[in-house]
Amino acid sequence: MAPPIRVLIVDDSPTVCRALAAYLAAAPGIEVAGLAHSGEAALARLTGLLPHVVTLDLDMPGMGGLAALERLMATRPTPVLLLSGLSRGAAGQTVEGLALGAVDVLTKYAPGHDTDPAEFARALVAKVRTAAGVKTVRSLPPRPAVGGAPGVPAAPRSRPAPDRAALDRAAPAVLVIGASTGGPPAVRELLAGLPAPPPFGVLLVQHLPARFTRSLAELLARQTGLPVREAGDGEALEPGTVLVAPGDRHAVLGADGRVRLNGGPAVSGHRPSIDVAMESAARAFRGRATGVLLTGMGEDGARGLAAIRAGGGRTFAQDEDSSAVYGMPLRAVQLGAVDECDTPAGIAARLAGRS
């Protein structure tokens, strides 16, 4: 019999802590290891409690959730599930937490909103189980110095110069990147390694709820210096631009290079679906489409990567050692859909013509 999943709950509200503890204690195979009402208390209790998963509120007095998360990832990396509020500011903080290495996010239950408490409890238990299955959570390098006000892109950083003539000859028309659990740090690493500006358009599909994808685009723009924004319906995917598929909308690329958004049924368990985006790129651009499938659970993107490869395009998958969850990339490898496996930085170097 497998040992129970030990969870440390971190929230400055004793009421919220008690509610989360009750939901988790009622689930088979989950044990509440302890409660902490501040970032400082959480860090102090980590070594003694040895939790398998930490649920972390970001909006706390004293040491805030982001500071605690950064310290945790540097000293004792542990799968972290973020509990997010409903404000736009909370969305921005949450995305920054995901970029620091948190595994997933769950919007807090708030009386008076649409979420049913029983539905919230089911989602909490499911996400804790998923977080506990993350094979590797590594300490991250310090956040890049971005400067400027939030939402203002930093100046592009110095990058190794590619062979521009060779790159232009071999460049795809579009690059489609798919990511899920553990994706934001990997996406940042990949985008930061591309030439600035890249001679192709980039469409990113990251599995996130709708309220977080705009904040993700803003954060990636600040961190990489590239023009990254949430895609609008009918927007052209131009060379040098990174468009992020909005949460809860499929992103379909047309032969005219425009992104069409739709609210069709989930595909491969997701909306937006990586498969939908990659398959549309394969149809529209054939051999001038390139696909990259990064860390994530499940198999979304594997069929899409296979479609790009079948059409003559290049395909890459994140390797097992650098993946937080080696699920989607593994499935693509099993389908014979992958030309090369590498770290996100290694994939970027190949796309930039540096290796």
Secondary structure, DSSP 8 states (H G I E B T S, - for coil): ----EEEEEE-S-HHHHHHHHHHHHTSTTEEEEEEESSHHHHHHHHHHH--SEEEEES--SSS-HHHHHHHHHHHS---EEEEE-SSHHHHHHHHHHHHTT--EEEE---TTSS--HHHHHHHHHHHHHHHHT--------------SSTT------------HHHHHHH--SEEEEEE-TTHHHHHHHHHHTS-SS-SSEEEEEE---HHHHHHHHHHHHHHH-S-EEE--TTEE--TT-EEE--TTSEEEE-TTSEEEEE----BTTBSS-HHHHHHHHHHHHGGGEEEEE-SBSS-TTHHHHHHHHHTT-EEEEE-TTT-SSBSHHHHHHHTT--SEEE-HHHHHHHHTT--
